[in-house]
């Protein structure tokens, strides 16, 4: 007897974390090339915390790449309602545009509380197969997220893509 088996292709998921302040000469083109390489290697879902700086820039690049790769997904992981209120006006506008472009938005809390940013980062780490990061300091939320990801079973340093 002949039997057909259908296997759903496993999605490859990348979480994104980085500093809120980027250097003046940060290479956005290199970032875009790295994102495109990730997509070509099978990443089709990006979890993004939508913080100002690296996160927002990555989200904008992913939304641009969706025009070329329409099957990729951007999932916004908002730690609390009103996260963007502390951003400058220009970043608030960017945030609103990115939020509209997200395929899914996870609102993890209705309000800010101590530890909610770590909870958001933990949420993304739990889902991810790889981590795209701009991490220049050994302390802070980005470093916390990288360390947390590296403690995850089944991943190693090769699963961390560091943007310089």
C-alpha positions, 0 to 999 in steps of 0.5 A: 500500500502506498501512503503519502506523508505531508510534513509542514515545513518548520518555520525558522524564527529570529528574535531581534535585540539591540541598543537604543542608541546607535552610532552615527555611522551605523551601517544600515546597508550591512544590517539589511544585507544581514536580514536578507541573508537570514531570510535566504537561509530560511528565517521567515518570522522575526520577533522584534521588541520595537524599542527605539534604536536598533529594534525600530531600524530592523523592523523598518528594514524587515518591512522593506524586505517584505516587498521582496519576500512577502512570506516573511512575518514581523511580530511586534512584542510590546512590553507594555501599552504606551511603550513609545510615549517616552520616544521623541516625536520622530521615533513615535511616528516610526513606531506607529508605522512599524506597528501598523506593518506588523503581522502580529502584535503581542501586547504583553502588559497593559501597563509598565511594571518593573521587569516588564522589559525582561519579560518581553525579552524572555518571551522573544528568546523562548520563541527564537531559533537565532538571535540578531543583535547589536550588542556593544556593552556587557551589561543592560537589556541587550546583554541580558537577552544575549546571555539568556538566549545562549542558556537556551537548550539547543543553541550556541554562539553560532546562533547569535548574529552580531551586527558591528 
